[in-house]
Amino acid sequence: MTGLHKRQSVPISKTQIHGGTLRVAVVFAILFLIAIVALATPQDRDHDRDHDRDRAFDRDGIRVSHERFPRDFGGGHGGRPSPDALCEPGSVAVGFHVQTGEYFNQAWLDCARLRPDGSLGDEERMTERTGSPGGHQIHDAHCPERRALRGLRGRTGASIDEAIGECSYVREIAERRDDARYEMTEPVLRPHAEGRPAEVQCPPGAVVTGFQSMSGSYMDHLWILCSELRRGD
């Protein structure tokens, strides 16, 4: 008669349990490291691209084109051409001033020389004034430190009612970045300002280097003058 054999369980030692747990921990640690490396790699690439771009700007330098082209801010249709308010060659606008009475009368710019590395010189020079003599109160609108004027916002109607400067870092303007950071200057308003919302910016890669206006007994219409930022000679 064939004997019946009982199946006996094999005891598992504490060493085997510990070894299995250790292997699982090692696998999880490896997967965690892989995830960390995968997350860090795109940031490293972005950092490398930014570093390469900075080296390119440092090597080639940035300069301001001598050419200027107008961009319309708005206003009325009266008046006659006034002399332009122009930054010196090699300089960019970093702020502006407006003299007002009942209306905007005159406007002019503060300009700083652009260094090849994209920084701005410490010394600022005022341009001549554009517009019509008159008014008595002077309003100042200055870009935050190390930024240049790239456009205007405000309100216009039959004349200029309000103007606020839009400012960005020169390097970010020169790089034609869609996400270039900007900050606004103080607003300049005429008394009893109304008008419609108005806005104008220089094209990508360009910065404000002048004002142009049509004026009669007051400033009727205003344009910004833009110049392209270029790399190399």
Secondary structure by P-SEA (a helix, b strand, c coil): cbbbbcbbbbbbcaaaaaaaaaaaaaaaaaaaaaaaaaaaaaaaaaaaaaaaaaaaaaabbbbbbcbbbbbbccccccccccccccccccccccccccccccccccccbbbbbbccccccccbbbbccccccccccbbbbbbccccbbbcbbbbbbcccccbbbbbbbbaaaaaaccccccccccbbbbcccccccbbbbbcccccccccccccccccccbbbbbbbbbbccc
